Amino acid sequence: MKTTILIVHSDDGDRKGIHDILSHFDFDLIYANDGLIGLQAAKYLKPQLIISEIDLKLLNGITMAEMIRRDEQIGESSILFLHHRLDMDLIQAARKLSSKAFLIKPYVDNSLIYAVKRGLEQPNLTSSKNKTPVPYEECQMNRMNNQRYA
């Protein structure tokens, strides 16, 4: 069974950048463009890892993560936070939520991959050399952003 990673980010360019880095691994990458869709997708899909921007529309990343942590079915998902600047208050909030990493933009390939390995507790994770990455435009992002989950 593939590892499911939910990427919650409001910026299409940043989602594409993260996709380009992680699509070389054998992950099922799912996308949401705001915190409310991210929360609904997490409840419905139960990802092993959630990578979330903090400054999200409708529901910010910290609040979304707090709600996820309170949910018994998805509360154990690992969470990585992304932000555009260093903010010690946000880092403290992330720590309280047992976040596995707090990355500052720009998200460098190696630091994102290291954070994902740490979040999944798979230090020996390697890319799939024979895997042809699914183009960003064909991934499940469009379905996630246009669908509400009950």
JOLINWO-V367957 format. One record per backbone hydrogen bond with DSSP energy under -0.5 kcal/mol. NH is the residue of the N-H (numbers start at 1). CO is the residue of the C=O. If there is no record, write none. Layout:
NH,CO
NH,CO
This chain:
3,26
5,3
5,28
6,49
7,5
7,30
8,6
8,51
9,7
9,32
12,10
15,11
16,12
17,13
18,14
19,15
20,16
21,17
22,18
23,19
24,21
25,22
27,25
28,3
29,27
30,5
32,7
35,57
36,57
38,34
39,35
40,36
41,37
42,38
43,39
44,40
45,41
46,42
48,4
49,4
50,78
51,6
52,50
52,80
53,8
54,82
56,54
59,57
61,54
64,60
65,61
66,62
67,63
68,64
69,65
70,66
71,67
71,68
72,70
74,71
75,71
77,74
78,48
80,50
81,101
82,52
83,103
91,87
92,88
93,89
94,90
95,91
96,92
97,93
97,94
98,95
99,94
100,79
101,79
103,81
105,83
108,106
112,108
113,109
114,110
115,111
116,112
117,113
118,114
119,115
120,116
121,117
121,118
122,117
125,122
128,24
129,127
131,128
133,131
138,135
139,135
139,136
140,29
142,139
144,140
145,141
146,142
147,144
